[in-house]
Amino acid sequence: ELYIPEQTLDYGTYQFTLTVRMAAASQLSSSMSAYVQIIPSNIVVNLIRFGTTMITQ
């Protein structure tokens, strides 16, 4: 789970890269990337921890 507070990122496209390494064997690692585009919208997402996500407009 990744939480980014509202209005933290400017509009645009971002690449998020997650790299996982084993503590006992640092030469073993894996990475994955995802692109996220931030656009203007009047949609409001209310995330409830360990619960249901609610989207309103």
Jmol script that loads the backbone (N, CA, C; Angstrom):
load data "model"
ATOM      1  N   GLU A   1       0.844  -1.158   0.000  1.00  0.00           N
ATOM      2  CA  GLU A   1       0.000   0.000   0.000  1.00  0.00           C
ATOM      3  C   GLU A   1       0.897   1.231   0.000  1.00  0.00           C
ATOM      4  N   LEU A   2       0.568   2.172  -0.839  1.00  0.00           N
ATOM      5  CA  LEU A   2       1.318   3.423  -0.929  1.00  0.00           C
ATOM      6  C   LEU A   2       0.339   4.569  -0.756  1.00  0.00           C
ATOM      7  N   TYR A   3       0.591   5.433   0.196  1.00  0.00           N
ATOM      8  CA  TYR A   3      -0.275   6.581   0.440  1.00  0.00           C
ATOM      9  C   TYR A   3       0.479   7.845   0.074  1.00  0.00           C
ATOM     10  N   ILE A   4      -0.108   8.637  -0.823  1.00  0.00           N
ATOM     11  CA  ILE A   4       0.452   9.937  -1.205  1.00  0.00           C
ATOM     12  C   ILE A   4      -0.599  10.981  -0.853  1.00  0.00           C
ATOM     13  N   PRO A   5      -0.308  11.889   0.061  1.00  0.00           N
ATOM     14  CA  PRO A   5      -1.291  12.894   0.453  1.00  0.00           C
ATOM     15  C   PRO A   5      -1.769  13.717  -0.746  1.00  0.00           C
ATOM     16  N   GLU A   6      -3.005  14.164  -0.663  1.00  0.00           N
ATOM     17  CA  GLU A   6      -3.586  14.944  -1.755  1.00  0.00           C
ATOM     18  C   GLU A   6      -2.760  16.188  -2.043  1.00  0.00           C
ATOM     19  N   GLN A   7      -2.765  16.591  -3.288  1.00  0.00           N
ATOM     20  CA  GLN A   7      -2.079  17.781  -3.796  1.00  0.00           C
ATOM     21  C   GLN A   7      -0.578  17.754  -3.531  1.00  0.00           C
ATOM     22  N   THR A   8      -0.004  16.560  -3.393  1.00  0.00           N
ATOM     23  CA  THR A   8       1.438  16.424  -3.217  1.00  0.00           C
ATOM     24  C   THR A   8       2.149  16.436  -4.561  1.00  0.00           C
ATOM     25  N   LEU A   9       1.541  15.793  -5.560  1.00  0.00           N
ATOM     26  CA  LEU A   9       2.154  15.685  -6.886  1.00  0.00           C
ATOM     27  C   LEU A   9       1.519  16.673  -7.852  1.00  0.00           C
ATOM     28  N   ASP A  10       2.341  17.328  -8.657  1.00  0.00           N
ATOM     29  CA  ASP A  10       1.824  18.178  -9.723  1.00  0.00           C
ATOM     30  C   ASP A  10       1.243  17.295 -10.819  1.00  0.00           C
ATOM     31  N   TYR A  11       0.418  17.884 -11.698  1.00  0.00           N
ATOM     32  CA  TYR A  11      -0.119  17.140 -12.836  1.00  0.00           C
ATOM     33  C   TYR A  11       1.030  16.660 -13.705  1.00  0.00           C
ATOM     34  N   GLY A  12       0.894  15.467 -14.244  1.00  0.00           N
ATOM     35  CA  GLY A  12       1.935  14.910 -15.097  1.00  0.00           C
ATOM     36  C   GLY A  12       1.997  13.400 -14.951  1.00  0.00           C
ATOM     37  N   THR A  13       2.990  12.809 -15.586  1.00  0.00           N
ATOM     38  CA  THR A  13       3.186  11.365 -15.546  1.00  0.00           C
ATOM     39  C   THR A  13       4.406  11.047 -14.694  1.00  0.00           C
ATOM     40  N   TYR A  14       4.250  10.091 -13.802  1.00  0.00           N
ATOM     41  CA  TYR A  14       5.308   9.687 -12.886  1.00  0.00           C
ATOM     42  C   TYR A  14       5.594   8.202 -13.058  1.00  0.00           C
ATOM     43  N   GLN A  15       6.845   7.832 -12.895  1.00  0.00           N
ATOM     44  CA  GLN A  15       7.223   6.426 -12.895  1.00  0.00           C
ATOM     45  C   GLN A  15       7.583   6.045 -11.462  1.00  0.00           C
ATOM     46  N   PHE A  16       6.892   5.050 -10.936  1.00  0.00           N
ATOM     47  CA  PHE A  16       7.186   4.520  -9.615  1.00  0.00           C
ATOM     48  C   PHE A  16       7.914   3.202  -9.801  1.00  0.00           C
ATOM     49  N   THR A  17       9.049   3.038  -9.137  1.00  0.00           N
ATOM     50  CA  THR A  17       9.823   1.802  -9.218  1.00  0.00           C
ATOM     51  C   THR A  17       9.972   1.225  -7.819  1.00  0.00           C
ATOM     52  N   LEU A  18       9.600  -0.038  -7.678  1.00  0.00           N
ATOM     53  CA  LEU A  18       9.734  -0.754  -6.412  1.00  0.00           C
ATOM     54  C   LEU A  18      10.820  -1.800  -6.576  1.00  0.00           C
ATOM     55  N   THR A  19      11.811  -1.753  -5.704  1.00  0.00           N
ATOM     56  CA  THR A  19      12.894  -2.741  -5.722  1.00  0.00           C
ATOM     57  C   THR A  19      12.887  -3.489  -4.398  1.00  0.00           C
ATOM     58  N   VAL A  20      12.919  -4.809  -4.485  1.00  0.00           N
ATOM     59  CA  VAL A  20      12.930  -5.666  -3.301  1.00  0.00           C
ATOM     60  C   VAL A  20      14.234  -6.446  -3.298  1.00  0.00           C
ATOM     61  N   ARG A  21      14.948  -6.411  -2.161  1.00  0.00           N
ATOM     62  CA  ARG A  21      16.198  -7.164  -1.999  1.00  0.00           C
ATOM     63  C   ARG A  21      16.094  -8.020  -0.747  1.00  0.00           C
ATOM     64  N   MET A  22      16.658  -9.216  -0.816  1.00  0.00           N
ATOM     65  CA  MET A  22      16.696 -10.076   0.362  1.00  0.00           C
ATOM     66  C   MET A  22      17.796  -9.587   1.298  1.00  0.00           C
ATOM     67  N   ALA A  23      17.486  -9.451   2.567  1.00  0.00           N
ATOM     68  CA  ALA A  23      18.473  -8.975   3.536  1.00  0.00           C
ATOM     69  C   ALA A  23      19.641  -9.951   3.665  1.00  0.00           C
ATOM     70  N   ALA A  24      19.357 -11.237   3.596  1.00  0.00           N
ATOM     71  CA  ALA A  24      20.408 -12.245   3.769  1.00  0.00           C
ATOM     72  C   ALA A  24      21.251 -12.443   2.514  1.00  0.00           C
ATOM     73  N   ALA A  25      20.724 -12.021   1.366  1.00  0.00           N
ATOM     74  CA  ALA A  25      21.449 -12.211   0.100  1.00  0.00           C
ATOM     75  C   ALA A  25      21.198 -10.998  -0.780  1.00  0.00           C
ATOM     76  N   SER A  26      21.950  -9.927  -0.550  1.00  0.00           N
ATOM     77  CA  SER A  26      21.692  -8.657  -1.238  1.00  0.00           C
ATOM     78  C   SER A  26      21.854  -8.739  -2.749  1.00  0.00           C
ATOM     79  N   GLN A  27      22.524  -9.790  -3.254  1.00  0.00           N
ATOM     80  CA  GLN A  27      22.659  -9.919  -4.700  1.00  0.00           C
ATOM     81  C   GLN A  27      21.344 -10.382  -5.345  1.00  0.00           C
ATOM     82  N   LEU A  28      20.389 -10.859  -4.537  1.00  0.00           N
ATOM     83  CA  LEU A  28      19.084 -11.261  -5.050  1.00  0.00           C
ATOM     84  C   LEU A  28      18.129 -10.086  -4.930  1.00  0.00           C
ATOM     85  N   SER A  29      17.655  -9.604  -6.070  1.00  0.00           N
ATOM     86  CA  SER A  29      16.722  -8.484  -6.047  1.00  0.00           C
ATOM     87  C   SER A  29      15.788  -8.563  -7.242  1.00  0.00           C
ATOM     88  N   SER A  30      14.694  -7.832  -7.137  1.00  0.00           N
ATOM     89  CA  SER A  30      13.721  -7.758  -8.220  1.00  0.00           C
ATOM     90  C   SER A  30      13.127  -6.358  -8.212  1.00  0.00           C
ATOM     91  N   SER A  31      12.876  -5.822  -9.396  1.00  0.00           N
ATOM     92  CA  SER A  31      12.293  -4.482  -9.514  1.00  0.00           C
ATOM     93  C   SER A  31      11.087  -4.522 -10.434  1.00  0.00           C
ATOM     94  N   MET A  32      10.149  -3.614 -10.176  1.00  0.00           N
ATOM     95  CA  MET A  32       8.964  -3.481 -11.015  1.00  0.00           C
ATOM     96  C   MET A  32       8.615  -2.003 -11.099  1.00  0.00           C
ATOM     97  N   SER A  33       8.198  -1.558 -12.283  1.00  0.00           N
ATOM     98  CA  SER A  33       7.836  -0.156 -12.482  1.00  0.00           C
ATOM     99  C   SER A  33       6.379  -0.037 -12.893  1.00  0.00           C
ATOM    100  N   ALA A  34       5.784   1.084 -12.528  1.00  0.00           N
ATOM    101  CA  ALA A  34       4.424   1.411 -12.949  1.00  0.00           C
ATOM    102  C   ALA A  34       4.378   2.903 -13.225  1.00  0.00           C
ATOM    103  N   TYR A  35       3.637   3.285 -14.252  1.00  0.00           N
ATOM    104  CA  TYR A  35       3.459   4.694 -14.575  1.00  0.00           C
ATOM    105  C   TYR A  35       2.105   5.151 -14.044  1.00  0.00           C
ATOM    106  N   VAL A  36       2.090   6.331 -13.438  1.00  0.00           N
ATOM    107  CA  VAL A  36       0.872   6.915 -12.900  1.00  0.00           C
ATOM    108  C   VAL A  36       0.740   8.311 -13.484  1.00  0.00           C
ATOM    109  N   GLN A  37      -0.446   8.604 -14.018  1.00  0.00           N
ATOM    110  CA  GLN A  37      -0.682   9.929 -14.584  1.00  0.00           C
ATOM    111  C   GLN A  37      -1.624  10.692 -13.655  1.00  0.00           C
ATOM    112  N   ILE A  38      -1.211  11.885 -13.245  1.00  0.00           N
ATOM    113  CA  ILE A  38      -2.008  12.755 -12.385  1.00  0.00           C
ATOM    114  C   ILE A  38      -2.678  13.794 -13.278  1.00  0.00           C
ATOM    115  N   ILE A  39      -4.024  13.809 -13.256  1.00  0.00           N
ATOM    116  CA  ILE A  39      -4.786  14.734 -14.100  1.00  0.00           C
ATOM    117  C   ILE A  39      -5.799  15.489 -13.237  1.00  0.00           C
ATOM    118  N   PRO A  40      -6.243  16.671 -13.697  1.00  0.00           N
ATOM    119  CA  PRO A  40      -7.267  17.397 -12.939  1.00  0.00           C
ATOM    120  C   PRO A  40      -8.594  16.640 -12.992  1.00  0.00           C
ATOM    121  N   SER A  41      -9.307  16.608 -11.874  1.00  0.00           N
ATOM    122  CA  SER A  41     -10.581  15.897 -11.810  1.00  0.00           C
ATOM    123  C   SER A  41     -11.359  16.381 -10.600  1.00  0.00           C
ATOM    124  N   ASN A  42     -12.680  16.258 -10.679  1.00  0.00           N
ATOM    125  CA  ASN A  42     -13.502  16.609  -9.519  1.00  0.00           C
ATOM    126  C   ASN A  42     -13.918  15.354  -8.747  1.00  0.00           C
ATOM    127  N   ILE A  43     -13.294  14.224  -9.064  1.00  0.00           N
ATOM    128  CA  ILE A  43     -13.569  12.975  -8.358  1.00  0.00           C
ATOM    129  C   ILE A  43     -12.839  12.986  -7.019  1.00  0.00           C
ATOM    130  N   VAL A  44     -13.529  12.543  -5.985  1.00  0.00           N
ATOM    131  CA  VAL A  44     -12.947  12.466  -4.649  1.00  0.00           C
ATOM    132  C   VAL A  44     -12.919  10.999  -4.234  1.00  0.00           C
ATOM    133  N   VAL A  45     -11.751  10.511  -3.850  1.00  0.00           N
ATOM    134  CA  VAL A  45     -11.605   9.133  -3.384  1.00  0.00           C
ATOM    135  C   VAL A  45     -11.384   9.158  -1.883  1.00  0.00           C
ATOM    136  N   ASN A  46     -12.203   8.419  -1.165  1.00  0.00           N
ATOM    137  CA  ASN A  46     -12.064   8.302   0.285  1.00  0.00           C
ATOM    138  C   ASN A  46     -11.579   6.892   0.588  1.00  0.00           C
ATOM    139  N   LEU A  47     -10.302   6.764   0.945  1.00  0.00           N
ATOM    140  CA  LEU A  47      -9.730   5.462   1.259  1.00  0.00           C
ATOM    141  C   LEU A  47      -9.917   5.174   2.736  1.00  0.00           C
ATOM    142  N   ILE A  48     -10.462   4.018   3.016  1.00  0.00           N
ATOM    143  CA  ILE A  48     -10.685   3.606   4.393  1.00  0.00           C
ATOM    144  C   ILE A  48      -9.744   2.451   4.682  1.00  0.00           C
ATOM    145  N   ARG A  49      -8.857   2.623   5.619  1.00  0.00           N
ATOM    146  CA  ARG A  49      -7.852   1.604   5.925  1.00  0.00           C
ATOM    147  C   ARG A  49      -8.533   0.290   6.298  1.00  0.00           C
ATOM    148  N   PHE A  50      -8.107  -0.784   5.647  1.00  0.00           N
ATOM    149  CA  PHE A  50      -8.642  -2.130   5.867  1.00  0.00           C
ATOM    150  C   PHE A  50     -10.146  -2.200   5.619  1.00  0.00           C
ATOM    151  N   GLY A  51     -10.666  -1.305   4.804  1.00  0.00           N
ATOM    152  CA  GLY A  51     -12.104  -1.306   4.544  1.00  0.00           C
ATOM    153  C   GLY A  51     -12.406  -1.108   3.081  1.00  0.00           C
ATOM    154  N   THR A  52     -13.551  -0.568   2.816  1.00  0.00           N
ATOM    155  CA  THR A  52     -14.024  -0.357   1.461  1.00  0.00           C
ATOM    156  C   THR A  52     -13.586   1.017   0.974  1.00  0.00           C
ATOM    157  N   THR A  53     -13.260   1.108  -0.303  1.00  0.00           N
ATOM    158  CA  THR A  53     -12.904   2.382  -0.906  1.00  0.00           C
ATOM    159  C   THR A  53     -14.167   3.017  -1.470  1.00  0.00           C
ATOM    160  N   MET A  54     -14.359   4.303  -1.231  1.00  0.00           N
ATOM    161  CA  MET A  54     -15.544   4.998  -1.679  1.00  0.00           C
ATOM    162  C   MET A  54     -15.124   6.114  -2.636  1.00  0.00           C
ATOM    163  N   ILE A  55     -15.744   6.160  -3.829  1.00  0.00           N
ATOM    164  CA  ILE A  55     -15.436   7.190  -4.822  1.00  0.00           C
ATOM    165  C   ILE A  55     -16.701   7.992  -5.074  1.00  0.00           C
ATOM    166  N   THR A  56     -16.607   9.315  -4.954  1.00  0.00           N
ATOM    167  CA  THR A  56     -17.754  10.188  -5.200  1.00  0.00           C
ATOM    168  C   THR A  56     -17.367  11.271  -6.187  1.00  0.00           C
ATOM    169  N   GLN A  57     -18.373  11.839  -6.816  1.00  0.00           N
ATOM    170  CA  GLN A  57     -18.114  12.915  -7.772  1.00  0.00           C
ATOM    171  C   GLN A  57     -19.029  14.068  -7.499  1.00  0.00           C
TER     172      GLN A  57
END
end "model"
wireframe off; spacefill off
backbone 0.3
color backbone group
